[in-house]
Amino acid sequence: MRGSLIRKIPASGAYVRQVVTASQKLEVLIKRSRRKTMVLYVTPDKPVEMRVPMKCSWIEIDAFLESRLGWIERACEELAQVPVVAKPRFIDGAVHRFLGSDYPLMLVRGRPNLVHQIQHAIVVRCMKPESESLVAKHLNQWYRLQGKRLFPGRIENCLGLFSQPIPYRRMTMRKMKSRWGSCSRNGEICLNSMLVQMPTAAIDFVITHELCHLRHFSHNKSFYRLLSSVMPDWREREKLLEFC
């Protein structure tokens, strides 16, 4: 490890450290930050990243890396076996989902800007339909608008499942990368605007899940007891989020 190459990345303050596992040579991106412990991240299409305290010595860094070489190798091998999910395209004919059904995009040049779901397609009208980023912007805005229209009614429906009042105050909405919903102790639930892509049964599951958290904030036995009492088929509904 000590003889391995260290390369500083100009203007970033980060370093690249070459390490050799039993089967491959890897580069580890090392970043110093205001943290107390060292941590490793292995993610798709990115170098292995290590974050360390500001004053952490290279001897400590090397020792930590040495102790984690086996874990790094296994994590990289497991990640290589995970199917690559293609990024969504925003071109004419590309398929996007709304309320559990798939619709091809129908792109039209014109004004005013408009997104409209018809029987067999989602129509997007804008001045530059050849721009995927612009089409994506209009489509995501439309998803958000549909969420604003749909979610309040679904929340009221889900609140009616509970025999005792839930301390729900209001809903917010934003696009989230890895969560369908969240909540806070002040009675607010936040829903992912992309949740409108899912079937209504899955939407109600996410909402009910967050409403249960307003009574039981952690995933303890009381939480699951409440969830099962108001939505006995929640496990089947949860699977819809995985396979849709």
N, C-alpha and C positions, 0 to 999 in steps of 0.2 A: 504493500500500500504506500509506503513512504517514497518508493521510487517511481510511483505513477505520476503521470503528467498533470500539472495544474495550469490552467489557462484562464487569465482574467478577461472578462468581457468588458471592453471599453465603455465608459459612461454609465454602466449599470451597477457597478459595485459587486456584481456576482462573479462566481468562478465556476469553471468546468473541471471536474476531476474525473480522470479515466480510472475505472476499476475493472478487474478481471474476475469473473465468476468461474465456476467449473466448466461452463460451456460457451461463454461468450464474453466479449469485451463491451463494456457500457460506458457511457458518459453520464455523470451525475451533475446536475446544475445545483450549485450551492449558493444559497442566499442568506445573508445575515439580516435579522429583524429583531424587533423588541419583543422577544419571547424568552421563556425560562428553560425550555426543553428543546431537544433536537427531534425532528420528525421527518419522515420520508413520504413522498407521494409518487405513486405509479399510476399514470393515466394514459388513455389511448392517444396515439399520435403526438406525444410530447416526451421529452427526455425525462428520466427519473429526476425528481426534484427533492432537494434536502434543504430544510430551513433550520437555521441554528441561531443561538443567542449572539448578540453583537460582539461580545468579548470571548467567544468560545475559541479555544486554541486548536491548531491543526492536529495536534496529537489526539485531542478528544474527538475531533471530527473523524480522523482516520480510524480510531478505535471503534467508534460507533458504526461506521461503514463496514468495517471488517466483521463486526458481530452480526450485521444484517445482510451479508452477501447472499446467504441461502434464501432468506425471505425475499430479497429483491429478485433473484432468479426465478423463484416459484411464482411470484406475482406477475412477472413479465411473461412467463410461459402460460399462465392462466389467462392473461389478458389477450395473448395472441390467439387463443382458441375461441374467444368471444366473437360472434358474427358482427361484422361492421354494418351499422345501420346507416343507410344512405341519407344524406342531408336532403330535406325536402326541396324540390324545385318549384319555381314560380313562373312557369312557362305555360303556353297554351296546351291544354290537355293533361297537365300534371294533376294528380289526384290528391285532394285534400278532404278532410273529414268534417262533418257537422252533425251533431246530435247522433253520433254512432253510424252514420251512413257516409259512403264515399261519393264524392262528386268531382268530376274533372273541371278544371278552370277553363272558362271561355273568356279570352282576353279581347277587348274591344278598344279601339282608339277613339277618343272623343272627350267631350266635356258635357256637363260637369262630372267630376269624379264620382263613381258609383260602384258599390258592390251589392249584388242582389242574388239570392239563391232562388233558382227556378227548379222545375221538376227534376231535371237530369243534369244540372250543372250549377256552378257558382260563377256568375258573370262579374268580371272586373273591368270597369271602363275607366281609362285614364289617358293622358296625353302621350305617355311613353310606355306602352304595354310590353315593349322589348326589354325594359329595365326590370330585372328580377327584384332588385332591392325596392323599387317603387311599388311593384305589385305586392310584394310581401308586406310593405308598410300599410297599404290600403286594406289588404286582407286581414292583417292583425288588428287594425282599427275596427274593422267590421266584427271580428270575433269579440272584441271588447264591448262593442255596442250591443251585440246579442246577449252577452253576459249580463249587462246592466238591465236588459229587458227581462231576461229569463230568471236569473238567480233570486231576486226578491220573492217571487212567487214560490219558487222551490223551497226557500228557507221557511216561509210561512207553512207550507205543506209539511215540512220535516218537524217544525216546532209542534205541530198538532199530533205527532206520534208520542210525545212525552206526556205522562200523567201528571207530573209536577212541573212548575214553571222553570225554565232555563234562563239564567241571567244574561240573555243575549241583548246587545245594545244596537249594534250596527254592522254592516258589511262593507269591506273595502275589496278592491280587486287590483291585481297586477299580474304581469306575465312572470312566471317563475320557471327556472330551469329544471329543478329536481323535486318540487313539491306541488301537490294538487291543492293543498290548503294549509292554513295555519290559524292560530288563535292567540289571543292575549287575555290576561287575567282581568282586563277591564271590560270584558264582554264583547269584544270585537273579533269577528272572524274575517280572514282574508282568503279569497278564492283566486285560483289561477285563471286568468282570462281564457286560456286555452282549454279549460275544462268543458267549454261548450262543444268541443269536438266529440266528447264522450256521450254514450246513451244516457237518457234521463235517469235510469236506475243507478248508474255509476255516479252521476252528479248528486243524486240524493244521498248516496252512501258517503261521499266526501263531506257534504254539508252536515249530515247526522253525526259523522265521526267528530267533526270540529265542535258541534253543539254539545256532544258528550264531554268533550274536553273542558267546556266551561263549567261543568260540574266536578269532573275529576281530571286534573290537569296532566297527570302522568298516565302511562299505559299500565295501570295496575289492575288487579282483579275487579275492583269496583267499577273501573272504566268499562272493561269488557262485559261485565254483568249488565250494566246499563245499556250498552250498545246492543247486546244480544236481546234484551227485553223489548227494545223499541224497534229493532230491525233484525229479526231472527235469521234472515238470509244474507246478512252482511258479507259473509265470506264469498258467496257467489257473486255478489255485486262488486266486491273488491277485485275479483279476477277479471272483470270487464276492463279495468284500467290497465291490466297487463297485456291483454290480447287484442285490444282495439288499436 
